[in-house]
Amino acid sequence: MNKKLLVTAIALLTLAGCNSSSNDTAGKELTPDRPIPDLTPPKPSPSLNRVEQMLHRLENANENRDHVFVIGHRALWTNQGESLFPEQSLESIQYAIDMGVDVVELDIRVTADDQYVILHDGSLNRITNCDGSISQKLWEEVEDCQLIDGNGNITDETIPTLESVYELTKDKILINLDNKVGNSRYPDMFNMAIAFGVDHQILASVRMANESGRQSGYALIDEWRDSKIKFMPNIYDSDADYSDDTNYTYLEEILERVNPVLVQVRNAYNSSQPITMTGGFFFTDESLALRDKYNTHYWINTLYDSNNGLRSGGRGDEMAFRDGLPDEVWGWWHRKGATMFQTDEPIMATEFLEEKGYRQPFIGE
C-alpha cells in the first residue's frame, strides 16, 4: 500500500500525550523556620553560549522535552533531496553551524599512519577522486584527494582530519563521533578533543546491543567517567526478542551502568512490513518510564534508506519530504517520546519542528 494511503487511513489514531507533573508545595506560605524547597528546574545563565545551553538541555532531559535536537547526518550536505556539498566536508559542517543545527554526526576512519579522518566508507572510491582503502593509505597519499558531491561532481574540498573538525567546531556545535574503527581508538580521539578544548562537545556512539558490545562499552565508559565526554549507547530493537519482559531489565542495566544523557534507539523496518503504529519496544510505557527515571533523551534516525526508512519503522525522511508528511515522521516520533532526530533533511526538520513549537529558542537568538 502507498505510504500516503496508509497514513491517511491511520490519520485519526490517538497520539500519545505528554506527561505532566505538579509541585505539591504550590500555594503554601513561606515561614522563616520551614522554607519551601525550590523545585524549579535550573535555568541556563544568559552568559552561556549556545553549546553550553544545548548541554544544559541535554543534561536535564526531563525538564527540556519541549525541545527537539536536530542532528545532521554526515553534517549538512543535502536539502530536499538535493546535494549541497560533499558529505562530511568542512563546508558541510560550517553550513550546519550557520543553519543552527544542534549536532553533526561524523564517521571516523584512520589511515595506515594513524591520521584520524572523517570518511563514511572504508573505501575512497565512492566519495573521492582516489581509490583504495583508507586504512591502507598513508596520510600523505590521500590528503589531496578531492571530495565528490552527491551529484557526482569533483569539488575543491578534501578529506577533513579530525583535528581540522575540532578546530572548526569549537564552542559552535555538538559533535557525534560515529566510530568506524573500534572502541580501542576512542582514547586517541578524546585526548585530541581535550587538547583542542572541545571535549565537552563530544557525543561518542557506543554500540551496546549485544553482550560483547556492552562489556567493551562499559570498560571504555568507566575509564572516561570523570571526563566531559558524553557517551551514547546505540541499542537496536532487531538484536533481541523484546517480547520478553526481561529485556526491560537489560535496558535498565545499560541506563544504570552508563547513566547516559542520550540513547540512540533503532526501530528496524523493511519495505515488506507495515509502517509502525507503536514505535516498537523503546516507545512502550515501560521503556519511557525508564527513560524518565534515568533522565535521558531518546535519539532516533529518520535517514534516507534503500528500504524506505530502515531505522525508523517506515516513518523516515522519505515520508517527510517525498510524501510531504513531516508531521507523520518528526511530529509523530516526538509525540511518541523521541527528543533527538538524526536526519538527512536537517533544514526541513528544523523548520518544521520550530513551526510546531517542538524546538525552543536559545537565549541570545
N, C-alpha and C positions, 0 to 999 in steps of 0.2 A: 504494500500500500504506500502511496506517496506520503511523504512526511507531512505535507500541508494538510492532506485529508485526515491523517491520523490525529494531528494536533487539533484540527477543527472538531473532531469527534470527542476529544477529551477536554475541550476548552473550558467547560463548566466544572471541571474537577475542583473540589475544595482544596485550597492550598494551605500548607502548614502555617500557623500563625506564629507570632513572636512571643517568647516568654517575657513576663514582666515580674518585677519584684517590688516590694514596698518596704519602707523603713518603719518598724513598729514603734519607734520613738517619736515619730512625727506628731506635732501638736502638743507635746509635753513642754512644760516650762522649765527653763534652766534655773538651778539653785546653786549657790556657792559651794555647798558641800557635796553635791552629786551632779556634776556637769554631764550633759548628754554627750556620748561619744560622737565624733564627726564621722559619719558613714558615707560621706560624699566621695565618689571616686576621685582620685588625684587628677588634676588638670595639668597639662603641659605649660611650662612657663612661656610667656611671649618671647623670651630671649632665645628659645630653642630654634635651631634651623629645621628645615623640612625633614631631613633624615632623622633628627632627634625626635621630632613629633611623630614620624612613622614608627619609630622604635617604641615610643610610648604606647601607641595604639596596638602594636604587636604584643607587647609585654602585659597589656591589660585587656585581654581579648573580651572578657565578659562585659566590660564597660564600653566596648567600642565595636559591637556587632552591627552598628548602623553605618560603618564604613567598610566598603569592599575594596580590597587591594587588587590592583591590576598588574600582572606580570607579563612583560613582553617576551614571548618565546623566541629565543635566539635574537634578543633585543627587539628593536622596532624596525623591521625591514619590509613589511607588507602593509597594505591598506586596501580594504575592499577587494581582496583577491589579487591585487596587483603588486609587483615587486617595486620597492622604492630604492633599496640599497642591497648590496650583498649581505647575506645573513651574518650576524655577529661581527660585522665590521665596526671599526671605531666610529664611523659615520652613523651607523645604525644605533649605536649606543648613545652617541651625543643627541640624536633625534629623540630617543626615548626620554632623555633628560629634559630636552626642550619642551616636549609634549606633556610633561607631568606624570609619566608612568612611574609607578612605585618601585618596581623591581625589574631588572633584566636577568633573564636566565641565559647562562653561558656554559658551553660544553668545553671541558678541559682535556687537552691531549698533551703529550710530551714527546720531544724529539729524542734522537739517539744520544745527544749530548746534554740531556736534561734541561732543555729550554721549555718552559710551560707556555702553551699557546692556546688560542681559542679556535676550535675547529670541531664541528659535529662529527664528521666521518673520520674513520681511521685512515681512509684513502684521501689523497689530494685531488683525485680525478674529477669529482663532481663540481666542487666549489672553487677550484683554482685552475690556472692555465698550466699547472705542473701535473706530474703523475707520480704514482708510487705511494708507499705507506709512510705516514708522518713519523711513526716510531722508528723507522729505519733510516731517516734522513738527519744529517747534521743541520743545525740552525742556519749556518751559512749557505746551505744548499736550498733552503726554502724561504729565506727572509724576503726575497724579491719576487716570490710567486704572487701573481695578481689574482684578486678575488673576482669571481664571476657572479653577476646578479641573477635574480630569478627569471630574467628574460633571456639569459644566455650571453649577455654582454660582458666582455672583459673590461674591468674597471681599473682605476689607478690605486684602489685600496689593496693593501697587502694583509697577510695573516697577522692579527694582533698578538702580541705577547701578553701574558698575564700582568706583567709589570706595567705595560702601557695602559691596560684597562684600569688597574688600581690608581694610576696617576690621573687618568681622565675623570674617574668617578668619585674621587674623594669628596665626602660631605655633600654629594649631589643625589645619589640614588642607591637603593639596596641592590646587592649582588647575590644572585643564586648561583652557586657553583655546582654544576651538574658534572660530577667527576666521572670521566670515562676511563680512568687509569688505576682505580683501586684505592681503598682506604689508606693503604700504607703511604700513598703520595700526598695525602692531605696535610701532614705537618709542614711540608715544604711550602704549600700554598698559604697556610695560616701564618707561618713565620714571615713570609713575604708581605702578607697583609698587615701584620703588626709593624713591620719596617716602614710601610707606606702610610700608616695611620688610618687604615680602612677596616681593621678587624671588626669593629662594631657594626659594619655594614654587611658582613658576610652571613648568608644563609646557606649552610652546607647540606646538600642532599645526601642521605644515607639510606640505601635500600635495606629494609628490615622485614621483608615479607616471609623469610624462611629462617630456620634456626641458625644456620651459619652466618647469615646476614645480620641477625640480631646480635649474636655474640661478638662478631667483628665490630659492629656499630657500638655496642656497649663499651668495649675496650677503648675505642677511639674517643668516645664522648667522655668517659671517666678521666682519661688523660688530659683533656682540654676543658674540663668542667669549670675551672677558675678563669677561663679566658672570656673574651667578649663575643666569641663565635657563637652563632645560633644554629643548632642542628635541626634538620628537618627529616624525620623518619618518612620514608616512602613505603606505603603499605598498599598492596594490590588485593582487591576482593576476588581475583581469579586464582590466587595462590592457596586458598584454603576453603574448606566447606563451612561457610558461615551460617548454614542452617543449624550447626552445632552450637549450643549456647556457651560452651566452654571457650569459644573464640572471643567472647567478651572478656574473659579472663586474660586471654592472650593480648588483646588490645590494651587492657588496663595495665598489664605488665610493662608494655612499652611506654605508656604515658607516665607510669610511676617511676620507672628507671631513668627515663630521659628528661622528663618534665619539660617538654618542648613548648615553645610559643606557637609553633605551627606544625601541622602534619599534612603531608601530601597523600591524599586518598585517591585510589584508582577504581573507577567503575567500568569493568570490562564490558565490551559490546562488539558484536559483529552485525553486518547488514542483514543477516537472516533472522535476527531477533527483533521483537517489537521494541519500540522506544520505551525507555524506563518510565514507569509511573510512580516509583517509590524512591529512587535514588540508590537503592541497594543497601547493603549491610551498614555502611558508615552513616547512613542518614535515618536509621531507626531511632526510636525514642531512647533505647538503651545506650546506643553509641553516642547520641547527642548529649545525654546526661553525663557520660564520661568526659566528653569534650568540655562541658561546663565545669565539671568537678576539677579538672586539671587546667582550666583557664587557658585553653588553646584554640587556635584557628584551624579550620579545615580548608585546605587548598585543593582545588580540582582543576584538571586540564580539560579545556574545550577545544583542543587543537584540530586543525585540518588533518584529515587522515584518509588513507585509501579505503578504509571501511566506514567512512562517514561518521566519525565521532567515536573511535575505538575506546577512548578513555573516559567517555562522558555519557555512557548509556544511550548514545544516539543523539543526545542534546548537545551538539558541539557547534563550532564556528560555521560549519556548512548550513545548519538550520538557521543560525543567527543572521548570516549575511545572504547566502544564496536563496534561502526560503523566505527571507525578510521577517523572521520571527525572533528577534533578540530577547523578548520577554519570556519565550518558551525555553530559553537557554540560560542567560545570565540572571534574568529575573527569577526564573523557576528554581535554579540551583541555590540562589541566595535565600529564597524563602524556605527552601529545604534545610538550609543551615551552613552553606559554604560562604566564607567571607574572603576568599582569595581565589582569583581566576588567572591561570596561565593561558594565554590566548595568542593566536596568530593575527587577531584583529584588535590590538590594544587601543587604537584610536576610537574605533566604533564602540568597543566595550566601555571605555571611559566616558564617552559622551552619553551613552545610554544610561549607565549607572548614575551619572550626575543628574541627568534629566529626571530620573525616577526618585531621586533623593537617597540613593543607596551609597553615595560617597559624600563625605563631609569635608568642607574646605579646611585647609591648614591655616593657622594663624600667619598673617603677613601676606596672604594671597588675595 
